[in-house]
Amino acid sequence: MIKVILYGIDGTMGKVLLEAVEEHSEFQCVAGIAPRAENIDSENVYTSLSEVVANADLLIDFSHPANLADVVEYVKSTNIPTLIATTGYTDEELKIIENLANVAPVLWSTNLSMGVNLIQMILSQFGELLSQGRDVELIEKHHNKKVDVPSGTALTLANTLNDSLETQRPIQYGRSEGGKRQDEIAIHAIRGGTIVGEHQVSFSGIDEIIELKHIAQSKRIFAEGALTVGEILMKKENGFYTTEGLLREAVGIK
């Protein structure tokens, strides 16, 4: 039995993840962390990790950057394998997360779906070829309550593409006037309704367009991805891991 602590259990994604945990017999939620714990009728939900007394095998965080200090203190004191799926961190906060890899197996992910990570694999392997002589535009769509713009996944895809290029391109956020330099990656964000998540990378050349697109139709895919990756992560030695790397391992791709 894999005992899990869910940070952000009162959030939309946290609730979906809890449902997934309860449906998998090999997982058990031993504690949930929520700033508004008084709104949840459960003796296992706390406002801080410092209140948790149960032993656990894995910490999964789908919450808010403001909770990072609580997570860091707990991981340093317990050395628990930790999967952080919260986005919106500053560069300084991301360095703090990376440093946690000295005391525990740690993974920070902007997107845990298999589909998005497959697109990342394609970009990392064929990005240079896809970009040659083509304009690169990335469009991301999310629900109207999503705070960070552009999405963490959009930034990850853009950075993955850039890392594959012989000459990196500057990233342009949105566009307020006509004309476009070919040596850039443009990211456009759309916020509306209840869109779960959509990401499209377009490579537009002369007389042809190549597009890589992923549409999330429910948040369940992120919960399943978290459990798949989390189960592998908890068996690893201390270090900083990527979703792509662990999912490759899960499906047997080298």
C-alpha positions as CSV (number, residue, x, y, z in Angstrom):
1,M,0.0,0.0,0.0
2,I,1.4,3.4,-1.0
3,K,0.5,6.0,1.6
4,V,0.1,9.5,0.1
5,I,-0.2,13.0,1.4
6,L,-2.2,15.3,-0.9
7,Y,-1.4,19.0,-0.6
8,G,-4.2,21.1,-2.0
9,I,-6.9,18.5,-1.3
10,D,-9.5,21.2,-1.2
11,G,-8.8,22.5,-4.7
12,T,-10.3,21.4,-8.0
13,M,-7.4,19.3,-8.9
14,G,-6.9,18.0,-5.4
15,K,-10.4,16.6,-5.3
16,V,-9.9,14.9,-8.7
17,L,-6.7,13.4,-7.4
18,L,-8.3,12.2,-4.2
19,E,-11.0,10.4,-6.3
20,A,-8.3,8.7,-8.3
21,V,-6.4,7.6,-5.2
22,E,-9.6,6.1,-3.7
23,E,-10.2,4.1,-6.9
24,H,-6.7,2.6,-6.9
25,S,-6.5,-0.1,-4.3
26,E,-2.7,0.2,-4.1
27,F,-2.9,3.8,-2.9
28,Q,-4.2,5.3,0.3
29,C,-4.5,9.0,1.2
30,V,-3.3,9.3,4.8
31,A,-3.5,13.1,5.1
32,G,-4.7,16.1,3.1
33,I,-3.4,19.6,3.4
34,A,-5.7,22.6,2.8
35,P,-5.6,26.2,3.9
36,R,-9.4,26.1,4.3
37,A,-9.4,22.8,6.2
38,E,-12.4,23.9,8.3
39,N,-14.5,23.6,5.1
40,I,-13.8,19.9,4.8
41,D,-15.5,17.4,7.1
42,S,-12.5,15.0,7.6
43,E,-10.2,14.3,10.5
44,N,-7.3,13.6,8.2
45,V,-7.3,17.1,6.6
46,Y,-4.9,19.7,8.1
47,T,-3.9,23.3,7.5
48,S,-0.2,22.6,7.5
49,L,2.2,19.7,7.0
50,S,3.6,20.3,10.5
51,E,0.3,18.9,11.9
52,V,0.6,15.6,10.1
53,V,1.5,12.6,12.3
54,A,0.9,9.8,9.9
55,N,3.8,8.2,8.1
56,A,3.6,8.5,4.3
57,D,5.5,7.2,1.3
58,L,4.8,10.1,-1.1
59,L,3.9,13.8,-1.1
60,I,1.9,15.2,-4.0
61,D,1.4,18.9,-4.2
62,F,-1.3,20.5,-6.4
63,S,-1.7,23.8,-4.5
64,H,-0.2,27.3,-4.7
65,P,3.3,28.7,-4.6
66,A,2.6,30.4,-1.3
67,N,2.8,26.9,0.3
68,L,6.3,26.2,-0.8
69,A,7.9,27.0,2.6
70,D,5.7,24.5,4.3
71,V,6.6,21.8,1.7
72,V,10.3,22.5,1.9
73,E,10.4,22.3,5.7
74,Y,8.5,19.0,5.7
75,V,10.6,17.4,3.0
76,K,13.8,18.4,4.7
77,S,12.6,16.8,8.0
78,T,11.2,13.6,6.5
79,N,13.1,13.0,3.2
80,I,9.8,12.0,1.6
81,P,9.6,11.5,-2.2
82,T,7.9,14.6,-3.5
83,L,5.9,15.4,-6.6
84,I,5.2,19.1,-7.1
85,A,2.6,19.9,-9.8
86,T,2.0,23.5,-8.7
87,T,2.8,26.2,-11.3
88,G,3.5,29.9,-11.1
89,Y,6.8,29.8,-9.2
90,T,9.5,32.4,-9.6
91,D,13.0,31.4,-10.8
92,E,14.2,31.7,-7.2
93,E,11.5,29.4,-5.9
94,L,12.3,26.8,-8.6
95,K,15.9,26.8,-7.5
96,I,14.7,26.0,-3.9
97,I,12.7,23.1,-5.3
98,E,15.7,21.8,-7.2
99,N,17.8,22.0,-4.1
100,L,15.4,19.7,-2.3
101,A,16.7,17.0,-4.5
102,N,19.7,16.8,-2.2
103,V,17.5,15.3,0.6
104,A,14.8,13.5,-1.4
105,P,13.6,12.3,-4.8
106,V,11.9,15.3,-6.2
107,L,9.9,16.1,-9.4
108,W,8.4,19.4,-10.4
109,S,6.0,19.1,-13.3
110,T,4.0,21.6,-15.3
111,N,1.9,18.9,-16.9
112,L,1.5,15.3,-16.0
113,S,-0.5,14.0,-19.0
114,M,1.1,11.4,-21.2
115,G,0.1,13.3,-24.4
116,V,1.8,16.5,-23.5
117,N,5.0,14.7,-22.5
118,L,4.9,12.8,-25.9
119,I,4.8,16.2,-27.6
120,Q,7.8,17.2,-25.5
121,M,9.7,14.2,-26.6
122,I,8.9,15.1,-30.3
123,L,10.1,18.6,-29.8
124,S,13.3,17.6,-28.0
125,Q,14.2,15.2,-30.8
126,F,12.9,16.9,-33.9
127,G,12.6,20.6,-32.9
128,E,15.5,21.8,-35.0
129,L,14.1,20.0,-38.1
130,L,10.6,21.3,-37.5
131,S,11.7,24.9,-37.0
132,Q,14.0,25.2,-40.0
133,G,12.6,27.9,-42.3
134,R,9.3,28.1,-40.3
135,D,7.5,30.5,-38.0
136,V,6.8,29.0,-34.6
137,E,3.6,30.0,-32.8
138,L,2.3,28.4,-29.6
139,I,-1.3,28.8,-28.5
140,E,-2.6,27.7,-25.1
141,K,-6.2,27.8,-23.8
142,H,-7.5,27.4,-20.3
143,H,-10.5,28.1,-18.1
144,N,-11.2,31.7,-17.0
145,K,-10.0,31.1,-13.4
146,K,-6.5,30.1,-14.3
147,V,-4.2,32.8,-12.9
148,D,-0.7,32.3,-14.5
149,V,-0.2,33.5,-18.0
150,P,1.2,31.9,-20.1
151,S,0.6,28.5,-18.7
152,G,3.5,26.5,-17.2
153,T,3.0,23.9,-19.8
154,A,3.3,26.5,-22.6
155,L,6.6,27.7,-21.2
156,T,7.9,24.2,-20.8
157,L,7.1,23.4,-24.4
158,A,8.7,26.6,-25.6
159,N,11.8,25.9,-23.5
160,T,12.0,22.3,-24.6
161,L,11.9,23.4,-28.3
162,N,14.5,26.1,-27.6
163,D,16.8,23.6,-26.0
164,S,16.7,21.5,-29.2
165,L,17.7,24.3,-31.4
166,E,21.3,25.1,-32.5
167,T,20.5,28.8,-32.1
168,Q,17.8,29.6,-29.5
169,R,15.0,31.9,-30.4
170,P,13.6,34.8,-28.2
171,I,10.2,34.2,-26.8
172,Q,7.5,36.7,-27.7
173,Y,4.4,36.9,-25.5
174,G,1.3,37.8,-27.5
175,R,1.3,40.3,-30.4
176,S,0.0,43.9,-30.5
177,E,1.1,44.8,-34.0
178,G,1.6,43.2,-37.4
179,G,4.7,41.6,-38.7
180,K,6.7,38.8,-37.3
181,R,10.4,37.9,-37.0
182,Q,11.0,34.3,-38.1
183,D,13.6,33.8,-35.4
184,E,11.2,33.9,-32.4
185,I,8.8,31.7,-30.6
186,A,5.4,33.4,-30.0
187,I,3.1,32.3,-27.2
188,H,-0.5,33.3,-27.1
189,A,-2.8,32.7,-24.2
190,I,-6.6,32.3,-24.2
191,R,-8.8,32.2,-21.0
192,G,-12.4,31.3,-21.2
193,G,-15.2,29.3,-19.8
194,T,-14.3,25.8,-18.4
195,I,-11.6,24.9,-20.9
196,V,-9.5,22.2,-19.1
197,G,-6.4,22.7,-21.2
198,E,-5.3,22.9,-24.8
199,H,-1.8,23.4,-26.3
200,Q,-0.9,23.8,-29.9
201,V,2.6,24.3,-31.4
202,S,2.5,25.4,-35.1
203,F,5.4,25.4,-37.5
204,S,4.3,27.6,-40.5
205,G,6.4,27.5,-43.6
206,I,5.9,28.2,-47.3
207,D,2.8,26.4,-48.5
208,E,2.6,24.0,-45.5
209,I,1.9,24.0,-41.7
210,I,2.9,21.4,-39.2
211,E,1.0,21.3,-36.0
212,L,1.4,19.4,-32.7
213,K,-1.8,19.7,-30.6
214,H,-3.0,18.3,-27.3
215,I,-6.5,18.7,-25.8
216,A,-7.2,17.7,-22.2
217,Q,-10.9,16.8,-21.9
218,S,-10.8,16.3,-18.1
219,K,-8.5,16.8,-15.2
220,R,-8.5,13.0,-14.6
221,I,-5.6,12.6,-17.0
222,F,-3.4,14.7,-14.7
223,A,-4.4,12.7,-11.6
224,E,-3.6,9.4,-13.4
225,G,-0.3,10.8,-14.5
226,A,0.5,11.9,-11.0
227,L,-0.1,8.4,-9.6
228,T,1.9,6.7,-12.4
229,V,4.9,9.0,-12.0
230,G,4.6,9.2,-8.2
231,E,4.8,5.4,-7.9
232,I,8.1,5.4,-9.9
233,L,9.5,8.5,-8.0
234,M,9.1,6.9,-4.6
235,K,11.5,4.1,-5.6
236,K,14.2,6.5,-6.7
237,E,17.3,7.8,-4.9
238,N,17.6,11.4,-4.0
239,G,17.7,13.6,-7.1
240,F,15.7,15.9,-9.4
241,Y,13.6,14.1,-12.0
242,T,11.5,15.0,-15.0
243,T,8.0,13.8,-15.9
244,E,9.2,12.9,-19.4
245,G,12.0,10.8,-18.0
246,L,9.8,8.9,-15.6
247,L,7.0,8.4,-18.1
248,R,9.5,7.0,-20.6
249,E,10.5,4.5,-17.9
250,A,6.8,3.7,-17.1
251,V,6.1,2.7,-20.8
252,G,9.5,1.2,-21.5
253,I,10.8,3.8,-23.8
254,K,14.5,4.6,-23.7
